[in-house]
Amino acid sequence: MWQPDLINAIAEGTVDVAITCGLLSEPPGVIGEVFCAETFMVALRTTHRFATRDSVSFADLAHDRLGFPNESLFPAWASAQRQALTNTAIAPPTVELTRATSVPSDGLSNPPSTGF
């Protein structure tokens, strides 16, 4: 169920409880509470300049191309990533990942978009 449908189902009483990732709008009669937080993980090539670090911050990644989930396929995950980037005030170039996306080994054939 997509997030807008999920919120409507709660408001209408079709479901009593919903668990999703990302913050949701709260229409009248619906409240949301963050009761756990997903840990974000960064995946890097072994040759990436940050690969030997023990940790990497969002700010460190401000200029690296970010693979971004297709919003129509993964709306909650796309929303959670967008919220994390907004909260950290970074807007790295992004490449939308779809089932048809194929990133060659050089990683350069898909031109990055800017923003979200």
Secondary structure, DSSP 8 states (H G I E B T S, - for coil): --HHHHHHHHHHTS-S----SS-----TT----------------TTSTTTT-S---TGGGTTS-EEEE-TTT-HHHHHHHHHHHHHTT----EEEE-TT----TTS-SS--B---
